[in-house]
Amino acid sequence: MTTPLRLGIAGLGTVGVGVIKIVRQKANLLAARTGRPVVITAVSARSKGKDRGVSLDGYAWEDDPVALAKRDDVDVFVELIGGDEGPAKDAVEAAIASGKDVVTANKALLAVHGQALAEAAEASGSLIRFEAAVAGGIPVIKALTEGLAGNGITRVMGVMNGTCNYILTRMQDAGLPYDEVFAEADALGYLEADPNLDVGGIDAGHKLALLSSIAYGTKVAFDGVELEGIQRISIEDINQAEELGYRIKLLGVTQMTGRGLEQRMSPCLVPFDSPLGQLKGGTNMVVIEGDAVEQVVLRGPGAGEGPTASAVMGDVCDVARGLRLPTFGVPAAELEEVTPAQSNSPAPYYLRLQLLDRPGAMAKVTTALGEAGISIDRMRQSQHDGGSAPVLIVTHKTQRSALTAAIEDMQGTGVLENAPVALRIESV
Ligand code: HSE
C-alpha cells in the first residue's frame, strides 16, 4: 500500500470547501494520477459549527491554524486564510519550520514576504506552491516554470482581477456609471472585504509581482509595481475609447528592460479586437511572450470555488507525485535583486480634456504638448456644452513623464475645466 499524502486545510471558505469536494469526490482519480491516495486529516477555520454544505466527518479539528500546521499527521499545509500578516503568515512559518510542504492561494503573503518564506522553505527542505494565488484557475505558474522553461521571457501581461474586469465590461455593456456598477458588484459579493484591494489594483499588483519573479528570476518586488486603480474610469472614457477602437482594461505588464524591471498595473487602452480587448466579465487572461515560443495566451476563470480549488489541487497533485521545485522557479539564494525601471517604455496616450470656450484655448493645449516634445496623432473637439467642450487627443509614442509635464503646463494656463484623464495605449 502506498503512503497517502495527508492534507491539513486552514480556512474553510469558498476555496476550502471546493478543495474538500474535489478530494472527496475524485479520490480514485487523484490516486490514479499521482500514484498515491490524497486524504484530508485535519482542518481549521474561525467557526467550527458553521454549515458549509460539506461534511467534515473524519477530519480532526483545530481552532488554531498554527497547531494544524504543526500536526504530525499533516504532510501538506493548505493555507486558505488570506492576508499578508496574522494567522496565515504565522501558520505558514510554523508549517515550514516543521518541515511541511505548503500549498497556498495567498498572493498578498507571498508578494510581501515571498523571499523570506522561500529562503526558509528551502532551508527546511519544504516546498511552497501557489498556483491558486495568481489568476484563479489558469495554470500560469506551471506554464512559466515548466512548460516555458526553455524561453527567455520578454514580457508578461494580464488582466488578473476579475472584479475590475466585471466592473469595466458591465459599465461598457450597460452604459452605466462606475459608482452604480461598483454597488452592483458589492451586492453580488464580488468585492474583497477591503474593496480597494480590487479596484485600487493591489490584488492584481500582488499577482503581477509574483509573475515577475518567476519570469525573470528576480526577488519579488511588489514595492516596485506602479499601481493605479480603476476608480477614476468614467463611462465617458469607456465610450470614447470604444469609438477610437479600444477597450479599457486594468492591465498588468511586467517587462525587463535595459533600464531595469518595469512593472505596471494600471487602466490601459487595448485594441478592442485583441484577445485582451475581447475579455468579458470576471474572466482573467495572461499573455506570456518568450524568445522561443513568441506568444502564449491563457484565458480562464480568475476566482470562485471550482477554479481556485482546481489550482490548489494541481499543486497538491504535484507534491503527491514528488515534484520538488524551488518556490519561484530558481533557488531563493539565486534570485536577483530587482532594479526598478525609473521610467516607463514610451507609448501612445489617450488624453481627454474639458476645454473652456476661450480664444486661443486649443493653441495653449497644443503648445503645451509641443513644448514637451509630444506629437499629436489624432485630435477631436466636440460641440460646446455650456462654457466648455470635450477634447480627445491620441498622442504618438511619448514618455509618461513628458505627458505629465505637458498636463501640468496646460493646467497652469487656466484653459481646462478640470483635471484631464490620461491613459496609456498598450500595444498587445
Ligand atoms: N478579488 C479577486 C478578483 C479574486 O476579483 O479577481 C482573488 O484574487
Residues whose N, C-alpha, C, O or C-beta is under 5 A from the ligand:
A	BS01	HSE	M160 N161 G162 T163 Y190 D203 G302 A303
